[in-house]
Amino acid sequence: MNSEMVLQRSEGALRVISLNRPDRRNAMSGEMLGALGSALQQAAEDTEVGAVLLRGEGPAFCVGGDVKGMAEGSGRELTAEQRLRGLRSRMEASRLLHVMPKPTIAAVHGAAAGAGLALALACDFRVVARSTKITTAFAKVGLSGDFGGSWFLTQIVGAARARDLYLRPRVLSADEALAIGLATEVVDDEELPLRAHAFAAELAAGPRVTLGYMKENLNHALTGTLESALDLEALHHILSSGTEDHKEAAHAFVEKREPRFSGR
């Protein structure tokens, strides 16, 4: 799906995807989420993409659902079943960020709230501008939450803290988010574009196939048994040992130089 509400560009092996509804602080609309899902699916399937950087145009990363549209009754002409199927389809964006076989990085600034926060949590890393305001927000608008936020937050900060942040929503600063492990790194506002890009570009330049296997191992560890984790690690370790990047890394180690990965 093509839409001006989601912009994308490739810089070498890095795919940059930008939410582009700045006048609404990137509040989620059906069109924007459809385009985002398509962009993420394309990035997931593109073997030339080594990492994905998700960012927001304008003053905020993403303030979540379009509450103004909700108040105007948008979508209420649909049946509950139609609304359920539509929402679940749009929520695939979170799953793709989490499971695609390449690192995903969110560059977070301004505000990350509700489902917008959930998108950031779905990423593997979050580089956050110091002035960012972060909140689950859902309870404040009488909604229980979507886009996997409750699952991601529980995995990242633990069950007790996730319950506290969902049931008693309040605004966290970037430094508070860093202290509880929600943010990967906090930088001054003016440094965010360059730092997030450098962070993502470094991952994009890594051994793409191996990083995909590694991410699958780590995702499996969230719900799998030790035995199944050992089986998966053994499989991926043997498969990655046959890649050109492993061979290059071995030569580079012997020659005392930095490896030059090709992603193969």
Number of C-alpha atoms within 10 A of each C-alpha: 12 13 13 13 20 25 18 16 10 13 10 12 23 22 25 21 21 22 26 22 21 16 11 16 22 28 25 21 18 14 15 22 23 20 22 27 22 17 21 23 16 12 26 20 11 12 15 18 23 29 28 29 24 27 25 25 19 17 14 25 32 32 25 25 19 17 15 11 13 11 8 9 10 12 14 10 9 11 9 11 9 11 14 11 11 14 15 12 13 20 20 20 23 24 17 18 27 21 19 20 24 28 24 25 27 29 26 32 26 21 25 30 24 28 27 27 26 26 26 30 28 26 24 17 21 25 26 34 27 20 17 22 21 26 23 28 25 20 16 14 10 8 10 13 17 19 24 20 23 19 16 22 23 15 13 15 15 14 13 9 14 20 15 11 18 21 15 14 17 16 17 16 18 23 19 13 21 17 11 13 15 22 22 16 20 21 17 12 15 10 13 19 16 11 19 25 20 12 17 27 21 14 20 27 18 19 24 26 22 22 20 19 20 20 18 19 19 13 14 17 15 10 9 13 11 11 9 13 18 14 13 17 18 12 12 18 14 10 13 21 12 11 17 16 22 19 15 16 17 13 14 14 12 8 10 9 10 11 18 13 17 16 21 15
